[in-house]
Each structure stands twice: as structure tokens, then as C-alpha cells.
């Protein structure tokens, strides 16, 4: 199971939010590029980067920072937040981003989703952000009536191979993932990367046992509840 450190960028800095609330912002580092290099040194094979400004405004905002992260690291970088047109998709892949994450666009712009799948295949990931089984979009600021499992099945039918599932009510709370919701999403038939609430080695063990492909870890790393090097080592020894 992949352990994927999260770097959320807001106002040019590395921050964490609680339950997607922009007013809950906590700044952990001033330079996201240095953070990416740190996680690579600690053994990460992939880094999860979210342009929170972009998610809120509906277009990529932190392009220069993302490009610097890609150029400074040799590991895979996946990027989400504000990717709403073909130009943004092509741009990110042109600078060396390994995977892009489509959220709002995957729901409301099927042409863009199909464009990305046809041109970049498995490098296209869909992010499903859910609260009480209903999907939220636009940086989690707008609710919908779309059921998360129904959306996962639709995405699979369209050719999506990997979904990142976030339970918004768990994100940034350090209270554990929503395992039952994750099982439901896994049943739709794609690879699933879990996001939101991961706070312990025990959580990682449970995630692997239910068949999760990867786990995005945010606040647990920044607060020291999980040590990335140790967690990766335990995974490799089969202790997690």
C-alpha cells in the first residue's frame, strides 16, 4: 500500500484544513517545495499536492510552486485543485506531473474527463469528496445530491482506474478514516486511495486489510502522530 504525504498549498504556503474549512487553516511550512523534498528524503514514493487556491477559484493558481516541486523531486507527484480545462491538464503533464486529480470537472465536464483519459490514461485520477454519502465540489464549498458510490461506478464505466476518496467529515480531524464508506467505494471496482482522518499505524493496517491501494496522510505527519520513515519500513517488513 502506498503511503502518500499531502501538501496542501494556500497563499503559497503548506497548510492543513479541518473538514475542508478554509477558516480552519493552520500553516505548517512557508515553503511547500522544501516540504516535498523532506517527504522524499523520508522515503515517500509519491506526493499528493493540492492547489487549494485553485480549488476555490476554479483555475490553477500555484503553478510556479507546483513546477518547482516537480523539478525538485524525483518521486511521482499527483496534483489536484482547480484543474477545469484542457489547457490545465496539458500544462501539468508537460511540466512532469505524474498524475492529475479531477474533482468538480469529473462531474460537470465529461468531455474534459474523457479528454484526459484518452490522452493520459491511468494518469487521470478522479477525486470523490463526500459528506454523508453526498459528493461535494468546488473545494468542498458546494454540496450536491450525487451519491458517492453511484459516482464511483459511473467513473469506472468511463474508464477511470483510480479514485481518491475523502470523507470530508473526517479530513484533518485525526479521528480515523471512514472504513465503511471506503469499502463501499472499493466495491465499485477501481483502485481506491483513502484520504481523510488517517492518524495511526493501526489505521494503515485496517486500510490495507480492506483492500485500499494507497493512503494519503496529512495532519498526522505534520503533528508527528505518524512517522513516515517508520511507517514505510513497517509496511515493507509486513508489520502493517
N, C-alpha and C positions, 0 to 999 in steps of 0.2 A: 504494500500500500504506500502510495506517495504521500510524503509529508510536505505540504506547500506553505511556506511562510507568506503572510499577506502584508502588502504595503499599500495602504490607502493614502492617496495624496489629496490634500485640501489646502488651498492657498500656498501651494508649493512645499508643504511640509508633510511629514509622515505622522498620521493621526489615527486614532481609533474612535469610532462612534459606539453608542449603545442603542440597540434596536433601531439602527438607521436614523436616529435623531441627530440632525446637524447641530443642534444646540448643545448636545452632549459631548462635543469634540474635546478630545484630550490629545495634546501634541506630545509625541514621544521623541521625535528627532527632527531637527531642522532640515537635514539633507537626506532625502529618500535614496539618493544614489549610494551614499555611504552605507545605508541600511541594507540595500541589496547586496553589496559586496560583503557585508558582515554575514548575512544568511548563507551566501555561497561558501564562505570560509567555514561556516559551521556545518556544511555538508548537504545543504539543500540542492536538489536536482532540478527543481522548478520553483519559480517565484510568481506569486499572484499579485498583480498590480491593478489597482482601481483608481481611475481618474474621477474622484468624487465631484470635483468642479464640473467635469464633463457630463456626469450623470445628471447633475442638477440643471445644467444649462442646455443639454441636448446636443452638444458637439464637443469634440476633443478640445481640452484646454491646456493640459500639461504635456504637450508634445515634446518639448525640449528635454524635460526631465525623463520621460519615457525613453527617448532616444539615448540619453546618457546612461540610463540603467542598462539598456540592451548592449551598448558599446563597452560598458564597464564589466560585464559579467559574461561567463562562458556557458552558463546554465540556461535552460529554457525559461522564457518569460511569457506569461499569459496576461493579456490586458483586457479590461472591461471598463465601461463607463463612457457614455457619450458617443458610441460608435453607431451613427444613424444613417450613413450613406456610403456608397461605393468608394468614394474618394478616401474616406477614413479607413475603410477596410484595406484598400490597396496600399495606402501610406504606411500603415502599421506593419504589414508584411514586407514592404520594401525596405524598412529600416531594421529588419531582422527579428521582429516579434515572432515567437513560435506558435502561439495560439491567440485567437481573439474570442471574446465572450460577448455574445449578443443577448440583450435582455429585452428591453422595450421593443427594439426593432424586430426581434424574432416573432413578436405577437402582431405588430401592426404593419410590418413591411415584409411580406413573404418574398417579394422579388429580391430584396436585399439578402435575405437569408439564403435563398436558392442561389443567388449570385456567388455568395461566399462559399457555399457547399460545392458548387460546380467548379469553382476556380481554385479553392484551397482545401477541399475535402475535410479530412478529420481534424484539420487545424481550426475548424469552426466549432466552438463550444456554445451552448445555449445556457444562460443563467436563469434559473427559475427561483424567484424570491417570493416567499409565501408567508401569509399570516392567517391562521385559522383556515387553512386549505385554499385560500384565495390568493391569486397572484397579484403582486404589487409591481408598479413600473415607475419610470422617471426618477431614479434614485430613491425608490421606495416611498415617494411622496404622494403617489396616486394609486388608489385601490382599484381593483376590477372585480367582476363576478366570475372570472375564469378559474375553474378548478385546477389545482396544480398537477394532479395525476393525469387528467384529460389533456392538459397542455403537453406533458411529457410524452404521452402516446402520440399526439399529433406531431411533435418534433421528431420522434423516431420514424414515423411514416414519411416524413420529408427528407430523411437521410442523415439526421443528426446522430452522431455516435457517442457524444459525451455531454452530460448535463451537470452543471454545478447547482446544487440545491441548497438554498439558505432558508431556514426558518427565522424570519425577522424577529420574532418574539424572543429568540434565543441569542441572537447575534450580540456579541460584546458583553453578555451577562455573566460568563464564566459559570454557567449552571448546567452544562452538558447539552449535547445535541438532542434533536427530536428524532429518536431512533425509529419510532413507529411511522412517522411521516417519511423518513428515508427508505424504510422497507417498501412503502407504497410506491415511491418513485422508482426504486430499483426494479419493481415488478413490471414497469413499463418497457423494460428491455434494453436500456442504454447503459453505458458506463456512468457511474454516478460519483461525483466528487462532493463530499459533505462540507458544509460551511455553516458556522454559527454555533457558539456555545462550547466548543471543544476546550476542555480545561485540565485534562489529566491523562496520564498514561492509560488509565482504566477506560477512559472514553475511546482512546485509539484502539484498544483491544476489542471493545464492543463494535466499533465501526468496521474493523476488519472481519469480525465474525459474521456480520450481517451482509458482507459482500461489497462494501464500499471500495471503489477504485483508488480514491485519494481523499485526503483531509486537509482543508485549508485551516491554518492556525494563525490567529491574530493576537488578541489581547493576552492569551495565555503565554505567549512568547514574550511579549513586551512587559508583562508583570512578573516574569520569572516562574510562573506556575509549571511551565513545561520547558525543559532544556532541550533545544533542538538536537545537539550532538548526541546526547544520551538517548533521546527517543529514537533517532535514526539507528544508533548502534543496537538498541534493544530489538528493533524491527529486524535488523539484519541477522541477529542471533536467534530470531524466532521467539523472543521473550514477550513480545507484544502481540 
